[in-house]
Amino acid sequence: MPDPLVSQYEARLEEKWHGIVRYDCSHGFFHRDVLHPNGDKDKYPIPITNLNDALLYAEQDIKDRWKWYRDRFKKEMK
């Protein structure tokens, strides 16, 4: 899979922009990186190889779960 795909949800929390969740196909495979306030990230492989399907998946997940991702990140900031 080529690596130009990046879809990321960012939120402004406490007067600063934070990456919350990112989808990309670097490392040779499509995956979701769940980002944490301390700089750690959890990588979850997703078995989609078609670039268009991967982008649709990423966009839909962010649309459906943005609040959950934001709330999880905010909770970890405390």
HTML snippet that shows the backbone in 3Dmol.js (N, CA, C, O; Angstrom):
<script src="https://3Dmol.org/build/3Dmol-min.js"></script>
<div id="view" style="width:600px;height:400px;position:relative"></div>
<script>
const pdb = `
ATOM      1  N   MET A   1       0.856  -1.181   0.000  1.00  0.00           N
ATOM      2  CA  MET A   1       0.000   0.000   0.000  1.00  0.00           C
ATOM      3  C   MET A   1       0.894   1.234   0.000  1.00  0.00           C
ATOM      4  O   MET A   1       1.851   1.289   0.772  1.00  0.00           O
ATOM      5  N   PRO A   2       0.612   2.223  -0.839  1.00  0.00           N
ATOM      6  CA  PRO A   2       1.407   3.452  -0.851  1.00  0.00           C
ATOM      7  C   PRO A   2       1.206   4.228   0.444  1.00  0.00           C
ATOM      8  O   PRO A   2       0.264   3.945   1.185  1.00  0.00           O
ATOM      9  N   ASP A   3       2.071   5.206   0.736  1.00  0.00           N
ATOM     10  CA  ASP A   3       1.924   5.884   2.010  1.00  0.00           C
ATOM     11  C   ASP A   3       1.470   7.340   1.963  1.00  0.00           C
ATOM     12  O   ASP A   3       1.806   8.077   2.890  1.00  0.00           O
ATOM     13  N   PRO A   4       0.730   7.814   0.953  1.00  0.00           N
ATOM     14  CA  PRO A   4       0.273   9.203   1.032  1.00  0.00           C
ATOM     15  C   PRO A   4      -0.970   9.391   1.905  1.00  0.00           C
ATOM     16  O   PRO A   4      -1.317  10.525   2.236  1.00  0.00           O
ATOM     17  N   LEU A   5      -1.644   8.308   2.283  1.00  0.00           N
ATOM     18  CA  LEU A   5      -2.874   8.433   3.053  1.00  0.00           C
ATOM     19  C   LEU A   5      -2.582   8.835   4.488  1.00  0.00           C
ATOM     20  O   LEU A   5      -1.868   8.133   5.204  1.00  0.00           O
ATOM     21  N   VAL A   6      -3.133   9.962   4.907  1.00  0.00           N
ATOM     22  CA  VAL A   6      -3.125  10.346   6.313  1.00  0.00           C
ATOM     23  C   VAL A   6      -4.440  11.055   6.575  1.00  0.00           C
ATOM     24  O   VAL A   6      -4.803  12.002   5.876  1.00  0.00           O
ATOM     25  N   SER A   7      -5.139  10.591   7.578  1.00  0.00           N
ATOM     26  CA  SER A   7      -6.364  11.241   8.018  1.00  0.00           C
ATOM     27  C   SER A   7      -6.244  11.353   9.533  1.00  0.00           C
ATOM     28  O   SER A   7      -6.043  10.355  10.225  1.00  0.00           O
ATOM     29  N   GLN A   8      -6.370  12.573  10.039  1.00  0.00           N
ATOM     30  CA  GLN A   8      -6.133  12.780  11.471  1.00  0.00           C
ATOM     31  C   GLN A   8      -7.205  13.673  12.064  1.00  0.00           C
ATOM     32  O   GLN A   8      -7.638  14.645  11.445  1.00  0.00           O
ATOM     33  N   TYR A   9      -7.628  13.331  13.273  1.00  0.00           N
ATOM     34  CA  TYR A   9      -8.541  14.166  14.039  1.00  0.00           C
ATOM     35  C   TYR A   9      -7.718  14.904  15.088  1.00  0.00           C
ATOM     36  O   TYR A   9      -6.975  14.292  15.855  1.00  0.00           O
ATOM     37  N   GLU A  10      -7.862  16.228  15.111  1.00  0.00           N
ATOM     38  CA  GLU A  10      -7.189  17.066  16.101  1.00  0.00           C
ATOM     39  C   GLU A  10      -8.243  17.861  16.846  1.00  0.00           C
ATOM     40  O   GLU A  10      -9.293  18.182  16.289  1.00  0.00           O
ATOM     41  N   ALA A  11      -7.969  18.179  18.100  1.00  0.00           N
ATOM     42  CA  ALA A  11      -8.894  18.974  18.903  1.00  0.00           C
ATOM     43  C   ALA A  11      -8.114  20.026  19.675  1.00  0.00           C
ATOM     44  O   ALA A  11      -6.977  19.805  20.090  1.00  0.00           O
ATOM     45  N   ARG A  12      -8.746  21.162  19.855  1.00  0.00           N
ATOM     46  CA  ARG A  12      -8.140  22.235  20.655  1.00  0.00           C
ATOM     47  C   ARG A  12      -8.600  22.050  22.101  1.00  0.00           C
ATOM     48  O   ARG A  12      -9.777  22.214  22.422  1.00  0.00           O
ATOM     49  N   LEU A  13      -7.649  21.709  22.955  1.00  0.00           N
ATOM     50  CA  LEU A  13      -7.913  21.470  24.366  1.00  0.00           C
ATOM     51  C   LEU A  13      -6.928  22.287  25.190  1.00  0.00           C
ATOM     52  O   LEU A  13      -5.725  22.270  24.930  1.00  0.00           O
ATOM     53  N   GLU A  14      -7.438  22.992  26.174  1.00  0.00           N
ATOM     54  CA  GLU A  14      -6.592  23.814  27.036  1.00  0.00           C
ATOM     55  C   GLU A  14      -5.703  24.744  26.218  1.00  0.00           C
ATOM     56  O   GLU A  14      -4.503  24.851  26.469  1.00  0.00           O
ATOM     57  N   GLU A  15      -6.308  25.418  25.232  1.00  0.00           N
ATOM     58  CA  GLU A  15      -5.645  26.432  24.403  1.00  0.00           C
ATOM     59  C   GLU A  15      -4.528  25.893  23.518  1.00  0.00           C
ATOM     60  O   GLU A  15      -3.659  26.652  23.090  1.00  0.00           O
ATOM     61  N   LYS A  16      -4.541  24.585  23.237  1.00  0.00           N
ATOM     62  CA  LYS A  16      -3.507  23.996  22.396  1.00  0.00           C
ATOM     63  C   LYS A  16      -4.136  22.922  21.508  1.00  0.00           C
ATOM     64  O   LYS A  16      -5.052  22.219  21.934  1.00  0.00           O
ATOM     65  N   TRP A  17      -3.641  22.799  20.270  1.00  0.00           N
ATOM     66  CA  TRP A  17      -4.116  21.762  19.364  1.00  0.00           C
ATOM     67  C   TRP A  17      -3.386  20.454  19.652  1.00  0.00           C
ATOM     68  O   TRP A  17      -2.169  20.429  19.835  1.00  0.00           O
ATOM     69  N   HIS A  18      -4.158  19.367  19.688  1.00  0.00           N
ATOM     70  CA  HIS A  18      -3.608  18.037  19.966  1.00  0.00           C
ATOM     71  C   HIS A  18      -4.079  17.065  18.892  1.00  0.00           C
ATOM     72  O   HIS A  18      -5.256  17.061  18.531  1.00  0.00           O
ATOM     73  N   GLY A  19      -3.172  16.246  18.384  1.00  0.00           N
ATOM     74  CA  GLY A  19      -3.566  15.115  17.565  1.00  0.00           C
ATOM     75  C   GLY A  19      -4.209  14.090  18.482  1.00  0.00           C
ATOM     76  O   GLY A  19      -3.664  13.773  19.539  1.00  0.00           O
ATOM     77  N   ILE A  20      -5.356  13.571  18.091  1.00  0.00           N
ATOM     78  CA  ILE A  20      -6.100  12.647  18.948  1.00  0.00           C
ATOM     79  C   ILE A  20      -6.050  11.221  18.382  1.00  0.00           C
ATOM     80  O   ILE A  20      -5.752  10.264  19.097  1.00  0.00           O
ATOM     81  N   VAL A  21      -6.344  11.104  17.096  1.00  0.00           N
ATOM     82  CA  VAL A  21      -6.298   9.801  16.425  1.00  0.00           C
ATOM     83  C   VAL A  21      -5.866  10.044  14.979  1.00  0.00           C
ATOM     84  O   VAL A  21      -6.255  11.033  14.358  1.00  0.00           O
ATOM     85  N   ARG A  22      -5.057   9.122  14.458  1.00  0.00           N
ATOM     86  CA  ARG A  22      -4.539   9.285  13.095  1.00  0.00           C
ATOM     87  C   ARG A  22      -4.606   7.935  12.378  1.00  0.00           C
ATOM     88  O   ARG A  22      -4.317   6.883  12.949  1.00  0.00           O
ATOM     89  N   TYR A  23      -4.991   8.007  11.128  1.00  0.00           N
ATOM     90  CA  TYR A  23      -4.947   6.845  10.235  1.00  0.00           C
ATOM     91  C   TYR A  23      -3.890   7.106   9.184  1.00  0.00           C
ATOM     92  O   TYR A  23      -3.820   8.202   8.626  1.00  0.00           O
ATOM     93  N   ASP A  24      -3.075   6.116   8.912  1.00  0.00           N
ATOM     94  CA  ASP A  24      -2.123   6.244   7.810  1.00  0.00           C
ATOM     95  C   ASP A  24      -1.696   4.862   7.343  1.00  0.00           C
ATOM     96  O   ASP A  24      -2.061   3.846   7.934  1.00  0.00           O
ATOM     97  N   CYS A  25      -0.924   4.846   6.282  1.00  0.00           N
ATOM     98  CA  CYS A  25      -0.435   3.567   5.764  1.00  0.00           C
ATOM     99  C   CYS A  25       1.088   3.570   5.683  1.00  0.00           C
ATOM    100  O   CYS A  25       1.678   2.891   4.843  1.00  0.00           O
ATOM    101  N   SER A  26       1.715   4.343   6.567  1.00  0.00           N
ATOM    102  CA  SER A  26       3.168   4.244   6.677  1.00  0.00           C
ATOM    103  C   SER A  26       3.495   2.884   7.294  1.00  0.00           C
ATOM    104  O   SER A  26       2.596   2.203   7.785  1.00  0.00           O
ATOM    105  N   HIS A  27       4.702   2.499   7.277  1.00  0.00           N
ATOM    106  CA  HIS A  27       5.157   1.182   7.750  1.00  0.00           C
ATOM    107  C   HIS A  27       4.645   0.065   6.844  1.00  0.00           C
ATOM    108  O   HIS A  27       4.784  -1.111   7.179  1.00  0.00           O
ATOM    109  N   GLY A  28       4.047   0.422   5.684  1.00  0.00           N
ATOM    110  CA  GLY A  28       3.620  -0.585   4.722  1.00  0.00           C
ATOM    111  C   GLY A  28       2.253  -1.195   4.951  1.00  0.00           C
ATOM    112  O   GLY A  28       1.877  -2.134   4.251  1.00  0.00           O
ATOM    113  N   PHE A  29       1.495  -0.682   5.919  1.00  0.00           N
ATOM    114  CA  PHE A  29       0.158  -1.225   6.165  1.00  0.00           C
ATOM    115  C   PHE A  29      -0.741  -0.130   6.732  1.00  0.00           C
ATOM    116  O   PHE A  29      -0.275   0.810   7.377  1.00  0.00           O
ATOM    117  N   PHE A  30      -2.035  -0.274   6.476  1.00  0.00           N
ATOM    118  CA  PHE A  30      -3.024   0.676   6.976  1.00  0.00           C
ATOM    119  C   PHE A  30      -3.258   0.420   8.456  1.00  0.00           C
ATOM    120  O   PHE A  30      -3.439  -0.722   8.879  1.00  0.00           O
ATOM    121  N   HIS A  31      -3.254   1.494   9.240  1.00  0.00           N
ATOM    122  CA  HIS A  31      -3.442   1.342  10.674  1.00  0.00           C
ATOM    123  C   HIS A  31      -3.974   2.633  11.298  1.00  0.00           C
ATOM    124  O   HIS A  31      -3.951   3.702  10.688  1.00  0.00           O
ATOM    125  N   ARG A  32      -4.454   2.493  12.537  1.00  0.00           N
ATOM    126  CA  ARG A  32      -4.917   3.625  13.341  1.00  0.00           C
ATOM    127  C   ARG A  32      -3.917   3.812  14.469  1.00  0.00           C
ATOM    128  O   ARG A  32      -3.562   2.856  15.158  1.00  0.00           O
ATOM    129  N   ASP A  33      -3.464   5.048  14.657  1.00  0.00           N
ATOM    130  CA  ASP A  33      -2.653   5.410  15.812  1.00  0.00           C
ATOM    131  C   ASP A  33      -3.545   6.185  16.766  1.00  0.00           C
ATOM    132  O   ASP A  33      -4.042   7.259  16.426  1.00  0.00           O
ATOM    133  N   VAL A  34      -3.748   5.642  17.959  1.00  0.00           N
ATOM    134  CA  VAL A  34      -4.469   6.359  19.006  1.00  0.00           C
ATOM    135  C   VAL A  34      -3.403   7.076  19.822  1.00  0.00           C
ATOM    136  O   VAL A  34      -2.541   6.443  20.431  1.00  0.00           O
ATOM    137  N   LEU A  35      -3.472   8.410  19.827  1.00  0.00           N
ATOM    138  CA  LEU A  35      -2.437   9.233  20.443  1.00  0.00           C
ATOM    139  C   LEU A  35      -2.799   9.564  21.881  1.00  0.00           C
ATOM    140  O   LEU A  35      -3.975   9.672  22.228  1.00  0.00           O
ATOM    141  N   HIS A  36      -1.783   9.724  22.708  1.00  0.00           N
ATOM    142  CA  HIS A  36      -1.962  10.010  24.131  1.00  0.00           C
ATOM    143  C   HIS A  36      -1.260  11.322  24.480  1.00  0.00           C
ATOM    144  O   HIS A  36      -0.279  11.693  23.835  1.00  0.00           O
ATOM    145  N   PRO A  37      -1.758  12.024  25.498  1.00  0.00           N
ATOM    146  CA  PRO A  37      -1.155  13.309  25.871  1.00  0.00           C
ATOM    147  C   PRO A  37       0.327  13.226  26.231  1.00  0.00           C
ATOM    148  O   PRO A  37       1.052  14.207  26.065  1.00  0.00           O
ATOM    149  N   ASN A  38       0.786  12.082  26.717  1.00  0.00           N
ATOM    150  CA  ASN A  38       2.194  11.951  27.103  1.00  0.00           C
ATOM    151  C   ASN A  38       3.104  11.656  25.914  1.00  0.00           C
ATOM    152  O   ASN A  38       4.311  11.477  26.082  1.00  0.00           O
ATOM    153  N   GLY A  39       2.516  11.604  24.688  1.00  0.00           N
ATOM    154  CA  GLY A  39       3.306  11.359  23.491  1.00  0.00           C
ATOM    155  C   GLY A  39       3.295   9.911  23.016  1.00  0.00           C
ATOM    156  O   GLY A  39       3.712   9.623  21.895  1.00  0.00           O
ATOM    157  N   ASP A  40       2.824   9.005  23.854  1.00  0.00           N
ATOM    158  CA  ASP A  40       2.713   7.607  23.439  1.00  0.00           C
ATOM    159  C   ASP A  40       1.630   7.468  22.378  1.00  0.00           C
ATOM    160  O   ASP A  40       0.767   8.334  22.233  1.00  0.00           O
ATOM    161  N   LYS A  41       1.690   6.372  21.643  1.00  0.00           N
ATOM    162  CA  LYS A  41       0.624   6.058  20.696  1.00  0.00           C
ATOM    163  C   LYS A  41       0.446   4.553  20.632  1.00  0.00           C
ATOM    164  O   LYS A  41       1.404   3.788  20.744  1.00  0.00           O
ATOM    165  N   ASP A  42      -0.785   4.151  20.452  1.00  0.00           N
ATOM    166  CA  ASP A  42      -1.123   2.749  20.283  1.00  0.00           C
ATOM    167  C   ASP A  42      -1.446   2.531  18.815  1.00  0.00           C
ATOM    168  O   ASP A  42      -2.246   3.265  18.236  1.00  0.00           O
ATOM    169  N   LYS A  43      -0.828   1.526  18.212  1.00  0.00           N
ATOM    170  CA  LYS A  43      -0.985   1.252  16.782  1.00  0.00           C
ATOM    171  C   LYS A  43      -1.876   0.026  16.610  1.00  0.00           C
ATOM    172  O   LYS A  43      -1.619  -1.027  17.194  1.00  0.00           O
ATOM    173  N   TYR A  44      -2.934   0.178  15.795  1.00  0.00           N
ATOM    174  CA  TYR A  44      -3.877  -0.898  15.530  1.00  0.00           C
ATOM    175  C   TYR A  44      -3.951  -1.158  14.024  1.00  0.00           C
ATOM    176  O   TYR A  44      -4.505  -0.342  13.287  1.00  0.00           O
ATOM    177  N   PRO A  45      -3.397  -2.291  13.557  1.00  0.00           N
ATOM    178  CA  PRO A  45      -3.474  -2.621  12.135  1.00  0.00           C
ATOM    179  C   PRO A  45      -4.926  -2.840  11.708  1.00  0.00           C
ATOM    180  O   PRO A  45      -5.727  -3.390  12.465  1.00  0.00           O
ATOM    181  N   ILE A  46      -5.253  -2.412  10.506  1.00  0.00           N
ATOM    182  CA  ILE A  46      -6.588  -2.597   9.948  1.00  0.00           C
ATOM    183  C   ILE A  46      -6.402  -3.274   8.590  1.00  0.00           C
ATOM    184  O   ILE A  46      -5.710  -2.744   7.722  1.00  0.00           O
ATOM    185  N   PRO A  47      -7.019  -4.446   8.405  1.00  0.00           N
ATOM    186  CA  PRO A  47      -6.760  -5.234   7.190  1.00  0.00           C
ATOM    187  C   PRO A  47      -7.520  -4.739   5.950  1.00  0.00           C
ATOM    188  O   PRO A  47      -8.338  -5.462   5.380  1.00  0.00           O
ATOM    189  N   ILE A  48      -7.236  -3.501   5.548  1.00  0.00           N
ATOM    190  CA  ILE A  48      -7.794  -2.937   4.321  1.00  0.00           C
ATOM    191  C   ILE A  48      -6.610  -2.581   3.429  1.00  0.00           C
ATOM    192  O   ILE A  48      -5.698  -1.878   3.864  1.00  0.00           O
ATOM    193  N   THR A  49      -6.615  -3.056   2.196  1.00  0.00           N
ATOM    194  CA  THR A  49      -5.487  -2.787   1.301  1.00  0.00           C
ATOM    195  C   THR A  49      -5.823  -1.779   0.210  1.00  0.00           C
ATOM    196  O   THR A  49      -4.914  -1.194  -0.380  1.00  0.00           O
ATOM    197  N   ASN A  50      -7.093  -1.562  -0.069  1.00  0.00           N
ATOM    198  CA  ASN A  50      -7.498  -0.603  -1.088  1.00  0.00           C
ATOM    199  C   ASN A  50      -7.456   0.802  -0.498  1.00  0.00           C
ATOM    200  O   ASN A  50      -8.090   1.061   0.525  1.00  0.00           O
ATOM    201  N   LEU A  51      -6.718   1.710  -1.133  1.00  0.00           N
ATOM    202  CA  LEU A  51      -6.523   3.056  -0.600  1.00  0.00           C
ATOM    203  C   LEU A  51      -7.844   3.828  -0.450  1.00  0.00           C
ATOM    204  O   LEU A  51      -8.048   4.516   0.549  1.00  0.00           O
ATOM    205  N   ASN A  52      -8.728   3.715  -1.431  1.00  0.00           N
ATOM    206  CA  ASN A  52     -10.016   4.411  -1.329  1.00  0.00           C
ATOM    207  C   ASN A  52     -10.852   3.873  -0.172  1.00  0.00           C
ATOM    208  O   ASN A  52     -11.456   4.649   0.568  1.00  0.00           O
ATOM    209  N   ASP A  53     -10.890   2.553  -0.011  1.00  0.00           N
ATOM    210  CA  ASP A  53     -11.631   1.959   1.103  1.00  0.00           C
ATOM    211  C   ASP A  53     -11.026   2.371   2.445  1.00  0.00           C
ATOM    212  O   ASP A  53     -11.751   2.616   3.409  1.00  0.00           O
ATOM    213  N   ALA A  54      -9.709   2.444   2.502  1.00  0.00           N
ATOM    214  CA  ALA A  54      -9.027   2.842   3.738  1.00  0.00           C
ATOM    215  C   ALA A  54      -9.401   4.276   4.112  1.00  0.00           C
ATOM    216  O   ALA A  54      -9.678   4.561   5.277  1.00  0.00           O
ATOM    217  N   LEU A  55      -9.410   5.169   3.137  1.00  0.00           N
ATOM    218  CA  LEU A  55      -9.766   6.558   3.408  1.00  0.00           C
ATOM    219  C   LEU A  55     -11.220   6.664   3.866  1.00  0.00           C
ATOM    220  O   LEU A  55     -11.518   7.383   4.820  1.00  0.00           O
ATOM    221  N   LEU A  56     -12.113   5.961   3.201  1.00  0.00           N
ATOM    222  CA  LEU A  56     -13.523   5.974   3.618  1.00  0.00           C
ATOM    223  C   LEU A  56     -13.692   5.445   5.038  1.00  0.00           C
ATOM    224  O   LEU A  56     -14.459   6.001   5.824  1.00  0.00           O
ATOM    225  N   TYR A  57     -12.982   4.382   5.364  1.00  0.00           N
ATOM    226  CA  TYR A  57     -13.035   3.806   6.701  1.00  0.00           C
ATOM    227  C   TYR A  57     -12.570   4.824   7.744  1.00  0.00           C
ATOM    228  O   TYR A  57     -13.228   5.031   8.763  1.00  0.00           O
ATOM    229  N   ALA A  58     -11.424   5.453   7.473  1.00  0.00           N
ATOM    230  CA  ALA A  58     -10.864   6.429   8.410  1.00  0.00           C
ATOM    231  C   ALA A  58     -11.821   7.600   8.610  1.00  0.00           C
ATOM    232  O   ALA A  58     -12.086   7.997   9.745  1.00  0.00           O
ATOM    233  N   GLU A  59     -12.335   8.150   7.524  1.00  0.00           N
ATOM    234  CA  GLU A  59     -13.245   9.299   7.631  1.00  0.00           C
ATOM    235  C   GLU A  59     -14.505   8.941   8.402  1.00  0.00           C
ATOM    236  O   GLU A  59     -14.965   9.721   9.237  1.00  0.00           O
ATOM    237  N   GLN A  60     -15.071   7.762   8.130  1.00  0.00           N
ATOM    238  CA  GLN A  60     -16.304   7.371   8.810  1.00  0.00           C
ATOM    239  C   GLN A  60     -16.068   7.137  10.295  1.00  0.00           C
ATOM    240  O   GLN A  60     -16.885   7.533  11.127  1.00  0.00           O
ATOM    241  N   ASP A  61     -14.947   6.492  10.631  1.00  0.00           N
ATOM    242  CA  ASP A  61     -14.651   6.246  12.044  1.00  0.00           C
ATOM    243  C   ASP A  61     -14.489   7.559  12.800  1.00  0.00           C
ATOM    244  O   ASP A  61     -15.005   7.701  13.908  1.00  0.00           O
ATOM    245  N   ILE A  62     -13.781   8.514  12.217  1.00  0.00           N
ATOM    246  CA  ILE A  62     -13.588   9.803  12.883  1.00  0.00           C
ATOM    247  C   ILE A  62     -14.925  10.525  13.027  1.00  0.00           C
ATOM    248  O   ILE A  62     -15.195  11.106  14.079  1.00  0.00           O
ATOM    249  N   LYS A  63     -15.758  10.502  12.005  1.00  0.00           N
ATOM    250  CA  LYS A  63     -17.079  11.132  12.096  1.00  0.00           C
ATOM    251  C   LYS A  63     -17.937  10.485  13.179  1.00  0.00           C
ATOM    252  O   LYS A  63     -18.632  11.174  13.926  1.00  0.00           O
ATOM    253  N   ASP A  64     -17.883   9.161  13.257  1.00  0.00           N
ATOM    254  CA  ASP A  64     -18.722   8.431  14.210  1.00  0.00           C
ATOM    255  C   ASP A  64     -18.208   8.495  15.642  1.00  0.00           C
ATOM    256  O   ASP A  64     -19.009   8.472  16.576  1.00  0.00           O
ATOM    257  N   ARG A  65     -16.892   8.574  15.841  1.00  0.00           N
ATOM    258  CA  ARG A  65     -16.338   8.391  17.185  1.00  0.00           C
ATOM    259  C   ARG A  65     -15.500   9.562  17.687  1.00  0.00           C
ATOM    260  O   ARG A  65     -14.806   9.422  18.694  1.00  0.00           O
ATOM    261  N   TRP A  66     -15.544  10.725  17.008  1.00  0.00           N
ATOM    262  CA  TRP A  66     -14.673  11.837  17.400  1.00  0.00           C
ATOM    263  C   TRP A  66     -14.856  12.224  18.868  1.00  0.00           C
ATOM    264  O   TRP A  66     -13.876  12.494  19.561  1.00  0.00           O
ATOM    265  N   LYS A  67     -16.092  12.252  19.343  1.00  0.00           N
ATOM    266  CA  LYS A  67     -16.338  12.662  20.730  1.00  0.00           C
ATOM    267  C   LYS A  67     -15.729  11.650  21.712  1.00  0.00           C
ATOM    268  O   LYS A  67     -15.145  12.036  22.725  1.00  0.00           O
ATOM    269  N   TRP A  68     -15.867  10.368  21.408  1.00  0.00           N
ATOM    270  CA  TRP A  68     -15.297   9.344  22.267  1.00  0.00           C
ATOM    271  C   TRP A  68     -13.782   9.482  22.312  1.00  0.00           C
ATOM    272  O   TRP A  68     -13.188   9.411  23.388  1.00  0.00           O
ATOM    273  N   TYR A  69     -13.147   9.679  21.155  1.00  0.00           N
ATOM    274  CA  TYR A  69     -11.693   9.852  21.114  1.00  0.00           C
ATOM    275  C   TYR A  69     -11.272  11.086  21.910  1.00  0.00           C
ATOM    276  O   TYR A  69     -10.309  11.037  22.676  1.00  0.00           O
ATOM    277  N   ARG A  70     -12.003  12.202  21.726  1.00  0.00           N
ATOM    278  CA  ARG A  70     -11.666  13.441  22.445  1.00  0.00           C
ATOM    279  C   ARG A  70     -11.817  13.259  23.951  1.00  0.00           C
ATOM    280  O   ARG A  70     -10.935  13.651  24.715  1.00  0.00           O
ATOM    281  N   ASP A  71     -12.928  12.669  24.380  1.00  0.00           N
ATOM    282  CA  ASP A  71     -13.161  12.479  25.815  1.00  0.00           C
ATOM    283  C   ASP A  71     -12.100  11.583  26.446  1.00  0.00           C
ATOM    284  O   ASP A  71     -11.661  11.839  27.567  1.00  0.00           O
ATOM    285  N   ARG A  72     -11.685  10.536  25.735  1.00  0.00           N
ATOM    286  CA  ARG A  72     -10.628   9.649  26.244  1.00  0.00           C
ATOM    287  C   ARG A  72      -9.326  10.430  26.424  1.00  0.00           C
ATOM    288  O   ARG A  72      -8.649  10.298  27.443  1.00  0.00           O
ATOM    289  N   PHE A  73      -8.984  11.248  25.421  1.00  0.00           N
ATOM    290  CA  PHE A  73      -7.760  12.038  25.472  1.00  0.00           C
ATOM    291  C   PHE A  73      -7.815  13.038  26.632  1.00  0.00           C
ATOM    292  O   PHE A  73      -6.849  13.182  27.382  1.00  0.00           O
ATOM    293  N   LYS A  74      -8.959  13.727  26.773  1.00  0.00           N
ATOM    294  CA  LYS A  74      -9.105  14.718  27.852  1.00  0.00           C
ATOM    295  C   LYS A  74      -8.957  14.054  29.219  1.00  0.00           C
ATOM    296  O   LYS A  74      -8.319  14.610  30.113  1.00  0.00           O
ATOM    297  N   LYS A  75      -9.538  12.877  29.385  1.00  0.00           N
ATOM    298  CA  LYS A  75      -9.446  12.161  30.657  1.00  0.00           C
ATOM    299  C   LYS A  75      -7.991  11.843  30.988  1.00  0.00           C
ATOM    300  O   LYS A  75      -7.588  11.903  32.150  1.00  0.00           O
ATOM    301  N   GLU A  76      -7.206  11.505  29.970  1.00  0.00           N
ATOM    302  CA  GLU A  76      -5.792  11.165  30.187  1.00  0.00           C
ATOM    303  C   GLU A  76      -4.947  12.401  30.488  1.00  0.00           C
ATOM    304  O   GLU A  76      -3.844  12.278  31.022  1.00  0.00           O
ATOM    305  N   MET A  77      -5.452  13.595  30.149  1.00  0.00           N
ATOM    306  CA  MET A  77      -4.699  14.819  30.416  1.00  0.00           C
ATOM    307  C   MET A  77      -4.663  15.154  31.901  1.00  0.00           C
ATOM    308  O   MET A  77      -3.797  15.908  32.345  1.00  0.00           O
ATOM    309  N   LYS A  78      -5.585  14.606  32.663  1.00  0.00           N
ATOM    310  CA  LYS A  78      -5.691  14.949  34.089  1.00  0.00           C
ATOM    311  C   LYS A  78      -4.712  14.185  34.937  1.00  0.00           C
ATOM    312  O   LYS A  78      -4.679  14.364  36.155  1.00  0.00           O
TER     313      LYS A  78
END
`;
const viewer = $3Dmol.createViewer("view");
viewer.addModel(pdb, "pdb");
viewer.setStyle({}, {cartoon: {color: "spectrum"}});
viewer.zoomTo();
viewer.render();
</script>
